[in-house]
Amino acid sequence: MTKIAVMGCGWLGLPLAKALLSKQFSVKGSTTSEEKVLQMKKLGIEPALLVLSETDIKGNIHEFLANVNILIINIPPRLRSGNGENYVKKMQLVYRALLISSVEKIVFVSSTSVYGDIHGEVDEDTPPNPSTESGKQLTEAEKIFKDVKNFETTIIRFGGLIGPDRHPVTMLSGRKNLKNGHYPINLIHLNDCIKIIEEVILNDWWNETLNGVFPYHPSKSEYYNTEAKKRSIQPIDYEQSNAKKGKTVRSKNLISVKGFRFTTTL
């Protein structure tokens, strides 16, 4: 039986692990929370308590990777709080552990932030040009796993994540004079994130780069104010602008090449 390890069982990783179990895979999962270990056991996920830092990995990473065929790396950079962590060093530690493991295939969960502040349409053939520290470190981390022949690695660059308990409009409600309201949205629902990763594994879509963004791109102002109205919360006020129109991320490889169909509307 194929054994899959999900490194990072958080908002995306835990429901992903549950979905893979339902597909009859044997699934391991890592968490930084002792409380979540028991929850994972009850679900049938083989848990591991792992904490990554720039200098070491606390927990038994080698036991976690033992007998694993496919590793899903789902650990985002934590840079917004200004803590200045070196995400690349963390991923280098993971890579070194992988070199002496049974892992053959990797799914690396990345972000469309690697495209930076490009204006116009971008797809998987567009070279990364990150403008944020998070985007820069993700770009470097992608290379760690993609540029080696030891593994078959597929990179998935997700847009903004939304789901049952997560939507940007709840944080934007009532805010004033926000910029770039004319920019298009580039979002994806949790359900489609899980479906894409499942399809990669089930169809052997290895050594690929895939954008995971729902093909619906109204302006931020239009979309978020429509969502605010649906929820009966305060609208969002955006500044008027005639500037450049931002970027639209196309999932060209996923839709046109692989024939993937998104199932959950935004």
Steps between C-alpha positions, in 0.01 A plus 500: 500500500623849413586692815462878492632748756347845535752736657290774655149387604348843542208672324572325169711206612259335745196482267740392224627213716139398575415507128801282416394250765162476329686407180646200687852639535701445815559851637745657742472860611717747688389774737662745739209461744497231766122540528455413133695173530208326674251642249706362212526157661122485535463580131736219400792726409837385635615817682844651555590803709752700294619858549725653234746776572788643299752282684324172573185293490358414841339157487592181318494604134658171391227297666240727341646437153558126552331285232339809343468507121351847451562811712273803486682807634237743621687741726461867399752770589411690819629844408206738532555558871845635423680215676751479214522121496714331237250267335758383248724363776205306640434342161869415462477300823197314367685430174798352686272268693333394175833392351517206742131413485279274288316798347488493120247771418431847645211744477623843604221743586604848389323826420427731209694763697807374310374701197529826691346826380481412132213671315294305249449127460748245636509121478741221585733605218543846653837525684467574872571860594414522871470838668427393860737322737257210521487470121879517474554224755232280343671538162830386650330215687337375179847469344630287787262219409446562130860522385612157629463162334456304823124560499211562266364832622185686408462863606147631558466878523169575668327836490332650805338226707136514600276246672217447748674691781739713299416791271688830454178703499459450875829687559432766236145586611460868587850604399546832319718635217651165405718496191485278190128432506515477119747207519357155416457233767704178483338263748434128551272305730633241745302225324679563171840517671440149631367378166806629313742323735295179477506518119878549497542180703232289330603598145878512550532867410864516606777743406240770432435859603129574545316820587198435720269799447126490429428641150292795618664840525266792576652807662567492874253784553221320313564159652558593864210743516271235352622257767454762773140555388432123507621490860323821604826655615645844434619571144860574412603840371766498226677804358421583137798433273591506132832331558615163367256216545695240698558136410265221400637154577395234250508129583601414143677170564230382735201584279626492140760224531372277781130557441433581866160642586446714808198399705447765770406854402636796694 
